[in-house]
Amino acid sequence: MNMTPKRPYLLRAFYEWIVDNGLTPHILVDARSSQVRVPRQFVKDGNIVLNVSMTAANNLMLRDDEVTFSARFGGKAFSIYLPMWSVMAIYSKETQDGISFPPDEYAESQEAVVQDAPKSAPSLTSVSGNGDDAGAEDDSAAAGQDDDPEPPKPTAKQRPSFLRVVK
């Protein structure tokens, strides 16, 4: 019997549980594939952490095969597209409670990620801008960035070791 993946159901359930408890949901995303549309300048070690709270993510849609929303990064609007297989975990920013998803649930899609991964070292590109981020305070929540210089350090018991908040 071929069953549908559990990930979209668990993602929606944990999102609702985190929000119902007045906390801030963050998702950890494998951003190595070109199918994942995120602002690349915020990707670190192939991953990106996104704040998907109601105040940060506009028009958030947690569908069975994808997650989509729009958010502001550095003052600029950006449309986010995440195939469901790219979502690796969801957790509360404040407590680090959440769930990580098994990588083998979407094994065929993961093979595509490996084939799609860059073969060479990363390169730098120039970004136009005047360096003046007026209104950056309003945009920081959408990008998963906080005004706090350093987030509180959770204890090892609270969060799996592979989860990191990427600023």
C-alpha positions as CSV (number, residue, x, y, z in Angstrom):
1,M,0.0,0.0,0.0
2,N,1.4,3.4,-1.0
3,M,0.7,6.0,1.7
4,T,1.0,9.7,1.3
5,P,3.9,11.4,3.1
6,K,3.3,12.5,6.8
7,R,5.4,15.6,6.5
8,P,2.7,18.1,5.3
9,Y,0.3,16.9,8.0
10,L,2.8,17.1,10.8
11,L,4.1,20.5,9.5
12,R,0.6,22.0,9.7
13,A,-0.1,20.4,13.1
14,F,3.2,21.7,14.7
15,Y,2.7,25.1,13.1
16,E,-0.8,25.4,14.6
17,W,0.5,24.1,18.0
18,I,3.4,26.6,18.1
19,V,1.1,29.5,17.1
20,D,-1.6,28.5,19.6
21,N,1.0,28.7,22.3
22,G,1.9,32.3,21.4
23,L,5.3,31.3,20.1
24,T,7.2,32.0,16.8
25,P,7.4,29.2,14.3
26,H,10.6,28.8,12.4
27,I,11.3,26.2,9.7
28,L,14.7,24.7,8.7
29,V,15.0,24.3,4.9
30,D,17.4,22.4,2.7
31,A,18.2,25.1,0.2
32,R,20.7,23.3,-2.0
33,S,18.3,22.7,-4.9
34,S,17.5,25.4,-7.5
35,Q,13.9,24.3,-7.0
36,V,13.9,26.0,-3.6
37,R,13.2,29.8,-4.1
38,V,14.7,31.7,-1.1
39,P,17.0,34.7,-0.9
40,R,20.4,33.0,-1.5
41,Q,22.4,35.6,0.5
42,F,20.8,34.2,3.7
43,V,21.6,30.5,2.9
44,K,24.4,29.1,5.1
45,D,25.9,25.6,4.7
46,G,23.1,24.8,2.3
47,N,20.3,25.6,4.8
48,I,18.2,28.5,5.7
49,V,16.0,29.1,8.7
50,L,12.8,31.1,8.0
51,N,10.4,32.8,10.4
52,V,6.9,31.7,9.3
53,S,4.9,33.6,11.9
54,M,1.8,35.4,10.9
55,T,3.5,38.8,11.1
56,A,6.5,37.7,9.1
57,A,5.0,35.5,6.3
58,N,2.3,37.0,4.1
59,N,-0.1,34.6,2.4
60,L,1.4,31.5,4.0
61,M,0.2,28.3,2.3
62,L,1.2,25.0,3.8
63,R,0.0,22.6,1.0
64,D,0.6,18.9,0.6
65,D,3.4,19.3,-1.8
66,E,4.8,22.8,-1.2
67,V,5.1,25.8,1.2
68,T,4.7,29.3,-0.3
69,F,4.6,32.8,1.2
70,S,6.0,36.2,0.6
71,A,8.3,38.0,3.1
72,R,10.6,41.0,3.3
73,F,14.4,40.5,3.4
74,G,16.5,43.5,3.9
75,G,13.6,45.8,2.9
76,K,12.8,44.0,-0.3
77,A,9.8,41.7,-1.0
78,F,10.5,38.2,-1.9
79,S,8.3,35.2,-2.9
80,I,9.3,32.0,-1.2
81,Y,8.7,28.6,-2.7
82,L,9.6,25.4,-0.8
83,P,8.9,22.0,-2.2
84,M,7.7,20.0,0.8
85,W,10.7,17.7,0.7
86,S,13.0,20.7,1.4
87,V,11.4,21.4,4.8
88,M,13.6,19.6,7.3
89,A,12.1,20.8,10.6
90,I,9.7,23.2,12.3
91,Y,10.3,24.5,15.8
92,S,9.5,27.3,18.2
93,K,12.1,30.0,18.3
94,E,11.6,30.6,22.0
95,T,11.6,27.1,23.3
96,Q,13.2,25.1,20.4
97,D,10.4,22.6,20.7
98,G,9.4,21.1,17.4
99,I,9.9,18.2,15.0
100,S,12.5,17.3,12.5
101,F,11.5,15.2,9.5
102,P,13.2,12.0,8.3
103,P,15.2,12.6,5.1
104,D,14.2,9.3,3.5
105,E,10.5,10.2,3.3
106,Y,11.1,12.0,0.0
107,A,14.1,9.9,-1.2
108,E,13.4,10.4,-4.9
109,S,13.3,14.2,-4.4
110,Q,16.5,14.1,-2.4
111,E,18.3,12.4,-5.3
112,A,17.3,15.4,-7.4
113,V,18.8,17.7,-4.8
114,V,22.2,15.9,-5.0
115,Q,22.1,16.0,-8.8
116,D,21.0,19.7,-8.7
117,A,23.6,20.7,-6.1
118,P,26.3,23.1,-7.3
119,K,29.5,21.3,-8.6
120,S,31.8,24.2,-8.0
121,A,32.7,26.5,-5.1
122,P,30.2,29.2,-4.4
123,S,30.8,32.6,-6.0
124,L,29.9,36.2,-5.0
125,T,27.6,38.4,-7.0
126,S,27.0,42.1,-6.6
127,V,23.7,43.4,-5.2
128,S,22.6,46.8,-6.2
129,G,21.5,49.1,-3.3
130,N,22.5,52.2,-1.6
131,G,23.2,50.6,1.8
132,D,20.4,52.6,3.4
133,D,17.9,50.2,4.9
134,A,15.2,52.6,6.0
135,G,12.5,50.5,7.5
136,A,14.7,47.6,8.2
137,E,13.3,47.3,11.7
138,D,9.9,46.4,10.1
139,D,11.4,43.8,7.8
140,S,13.7,42.0,10.3
141,A,11.0,39.7,11.6
142,A,10.1,38.5,8.1
143,A,13.6,37.4,7.3
144,G,13.9,35.5,10.6
145,Q,16.3,38.3,11.8
146,D,16.0,39.9,15.1
147,D,17.2,43.2,16.5
148,D,18.7,41.3,19.4
149,P,22.5,41.0,18.9
150,E,22.6,37.4,20.1
151,P,19.7,35.1,20.7
152,P,19.5,33.2,24.0
153,K,21.5,30.0,24.0
154,P,19.3,26.9,24.5
155,T,20.5,24.0,26.4
156,A,21.4,20.8,24.6
157,K,18.3,19.1,25.8
158,Q,16.0,21.6,24.2
159,R,17.1,21.4,20.5
160,P,18.5,18.8,18.2
161,S,22.2,19.6,17.4
162,F,21.7,20.1,13.7
163,L,19.2,22.9,14.1
164,R,20.8,26.4,13.9
165,V,19.2,29.8,13.6
166,V,20.8,31.4,10.6
167,K,20.8,35.1,10.4
